Amino acid sequence: MKPEEIQISDWARIFIGENPGSFFIEAIIRIGIIYLILMVSMRLMGKRMGSLLTRNEMIALVSLAAANGVALQSPERGLLPVVVIAIIIICFQKFIAWRAMKSTKFESLVLDDMDMLVQDGYLQLPNMEQTRLTRERIMAEFRHNGIDNLGKVQRAYLEANGKFSIIKFAGEKVGLSTLPSWDEDFMTAQEKAPGTFACRSCGNLVKGPKPENPCDRCQHQEWEEAIIT
């Protein structure tokens, strides 16, 4: 449109656009066909498309959405290109799934690897930095799973699909509290482990009086009483 043709009070153009009224009837047909294409495409790409997606599955889904959006809004665009794009995406997705089953190296390259975030009650800070996860984000995940003590976490993994997997120790364990530092009332109510202090950064445990030196594991110098649960 030319600049002089744009009027702020032209409500018909704002809400309806420049399409003829008959296009809205055609849009209903287009939506039905595209809905069918999407449903068949998702079915052919497998049940994974209905759960938490990996990176390449997300790319496939976004590509399908991008291809369909143009055909829905532009009357001059046909539906056949959408079908062709859907077929290409489905074939590409199935090839990746097949190739990943045959080769673990290809699977790691395309789908990524899992990362260990916690090992035996200690945060793995280098892995957290690599995955761009903050300490508070991980602690929030532990609290969501009912874990108030980092010492109870035997392993915590960040899976390739972005989901957390947590394996806990059985029995009582000493460790760093997962509660936020500002919730002083709740932290005070937690049972303290006598003579044991935990590094606020990585969860490293030290017995004896409160340390005055930096943590041996992460060089952080903020300590708090460890708890036992």
C-alpha positions in Angstrom: 0.0 0.0 0.0 1.0 3.6 -0.6 1.6 5.7 2.5 -1.2 8.1 1.6 -3.7 5.1 1.5 -3.1 4.3 5.2 -5.7 5.9 7.4 -5.9 5.3 11.1 -9.7 5.5 11.1 -10.0 2.9 8.3 -11.4 0.2 10.6 -12.5 -2.0 7.7 -8.9 -2.3 6.5 -7.6 -2.8 10.0 -10.0 -5.7 10.9 -10.8 -7.2 7.5 -7.8 -6.2 5.3 -8.1 -5.9 1.6 -9.4 -9.4 1.0 -12.8 -9.9 -0.6 -15.6 -11.2 1.7 -15.6 -14.5 -0.2 -12.1 -15.2 1.0 -13.4 -15.8 4.5 -15.5 -18.7 3.2 -12.4 -20.0 1.4 -10.4 -19.6 4.6 -12.7 -22.0 6.4 -11.9 -24.6 3.7 -8.2 -23.8 3.9 -8.2 -24.2 7.7 -9.9 -27.6 7.5 -7.4 -28.8 4.9 -4.3 -27.5 6.8 -5.7 -28.9 10.1 -5.8 -32.3 8.4 -2.3 -31.9 7.0 -1.0 -31.0 10.5 -2.8 -33.9 12.1 -1.5 -36.4 9.5 2.0 -35.0 9.8 2.1 -35.2 13.6 0.8 -38.7 13.4 3.5 -39.8 10.9 6.3 -38.2 12.9 5.4 -40.3 16.0 4.1 -39.9 19.5 7.2 -37.8 20.5 5.6 -34.8 18.8 2.9 -34.9 21.4 5.3 -34.7 24.4 8.3 -32.6 25.4 10.1 -31.9 22.1 13.8 -32.2 21.2 15.5 -29.5 19.2 15.0 -31.0 15.8 11.3 -31.9 16.6 10.8 -28.3 17.6 12.3 -27.1 14.3 10.0 -29.5 12.4 7.0 -28.2 14.2 7.9 -24.5 13.7 8.6 -25.1 10.0 5.2 -26.7 9.6 3.6 -23.7 11.3 5.5 -21.2 9.2 4.5 -23.0 6.0 0.8 -23.1 7.0 0.6 -19.5 8.1 1.2 -18.0 4.7 -1.4 -20.2 3.0 -4.0 -19.3 5.6 -3.6 -15.5 5.2 -2.8 -15.0 1.5 -5.6 -15.9 -1.0 -3.0 -15.9 -3.9 -1.1 -18.8 -2.2 -2.1 -22.3 -2.9 -2.2 -25.3 -0.6 -0.1 -27.7 -2.7 3.2 -26.1 -1.5 2.1 -26.7 2.1 1.6 -30.4 1.3 5.0 -30.6 -0.4 6.7 -28.9 2.6 5.0 -31.2 5.0 6.2 -34.3 3.1 9.7 -33.0 3.1 9.7 -32.3 6.8 8.2 -35.7 7.6 10.8 -37.5 5.5 13.6 -35.4 7.0 12.4 -36.1 10.5 12.0 -39.8 9.9 15.5 -39.9 8.4 17.0 -38.2 11.5 15.2 -40.7 13.8 16.4 -43.7 11.8 20.0 -42.4 11.6 20.0 -41.6 15.3 19.0 -45.2 16.1 21.9 -46.5 14.0 24.7 -44.2 15.3 25.2 -42.7 18.8 27.6 -40.2 17.4 25.0 -38.9 15.0 22.4 -38.9 17.8 24.7 -36.8 20.0 25.4 -34.4 17.1 21.8 -33.8 16.2 19.9 -34.4 19.4 22.6 -33.3 21.9 23.8 -35.1 25.0 22.6 -35.1 28.6 24.6 -33.2 31.2 25.2 -34.0 34.8 24.2 -31.1 37.1 24.6 -32.7 40.5 26.9 -35.5 41.6 26.6 -37.0 45.1 25.1 -33.8 46.6 27.5 -31.3 44.9 26.6 -28.9 42.1 28.7 -29.4 38.9 29.3 -25.7 38.2 31.3 -26.2 34.9 28.4 -28.2 33.5 25.9 -25.6 34.7 27.8 -22.8 33.0 28.0 -24.8 29.8 24.2 -25.4 29.8 23.5 -21.8 30.9 21.6 -22.9 33.9 21.6 -20.8 37.0 21.8 -22.1 40.6 18.4 -20.8 41.4 16.8 -22.5 38.4 18.2 -25.9 39.6 17.2 -25.3 43.2 13.7 -24.4 42.0 13.5 -27.8 40.2 14.6 -29.6 43.5 12.0 -27.7 45.5 9.4 -28.7 42.9 10.3 -32.3 43.5 10.0 -32.0 47.3 13.8 -31.9 47.9 14.8 -29.4 50.6 18.4 -30.7 50.9 21.0 -30.9 48.1 22.7 -33.7 49.9 19.8 -36.0 49.1 20.5 -35.7 45.4 22.7 -38.5 44.1 22.4 -37.5 40.5 20.6 -34.8 38.6 20.8 -34.8 34.8 19.6 -32.3 32.2 18.3 -34.5 29.4 18.7 -33.7 25.7 15.1 -32.7 25.5 15.6 -30.1 28.4 13.9 -32.2 31.0 15.4 -32.8 34.5 16.0 -36.3 35.8 16.7 -36.6 39.5 17.9 -39.7 41.4 17.8 -39.4 45.2 19.7 -41.1 48.0 17.8 -43.2 50.5 17.9 -42.3 54.2 19.1 -39.2 56.0 21.7 -37.0 54.3 23.5 -33.8 55.2 23.7 -31.1 52.6 23.0 -27.5 51.5 19.4 -26.3 51.9 17.6 -25.7 48.6 15.4 -23.0 50.1 15.9 -19.4 49.0 18.1 -17.4 51.4 15.4 -14.8 52.0 13.0 -17.3 53.5 14.6 -17.1 56.9 11.7 -18.5 58.9 11.5 -21.7 56.9 15.3 -22.1 56.9 15.4 -21.7 60.7 12.9 -24.5 61.1 15.1 -26.9 59.2 17.1 -29.3 61.3 20.8 -28.3 61.3 23.7 -30.8 61.1 25.9 -30.0 64.1 29.4 -28.8 63.2 28.9 -29.0 59.4 28.9 -26.1 57.0 27.9 -26.0 53.3 29.2 -23.8 50.5 26.4 -21.6 49.2 27.7 -21.9 45.7 28.4 -25.6 45.1 27.2 -27.5 48.2 30.6 -28.6 49.3 30.5 -29.7 53.0 33.1 -28.9 55.6 33.1 -30.2 59.2 34.3 -28.1 62.1 33.9 -24.4 62.8 32.6 -22.1 60.2 35.3 -21.8 57.5 37.1 -18.5 56.9 38.8 -19.6 53.7 37.2 -20.0 50.2 35.7 -23.3 49.2 38.2 -25.8 47.8 35.8 -26.8 45.0 34.6 -23.4 43.6 36.6 -20.7 45.5 33.4 -19.2 46.8 33.5 -17.7 50.3 29.9 -17.8 51.5 29.0 -20.6 54.0 25.9 -21.6 55.9 25.0 -24.3 58.3 24.2 -27.6 56.5 20.9 -29.3 57.2 20.0 -33.0 57.7 16.8 -34.6 56.4 
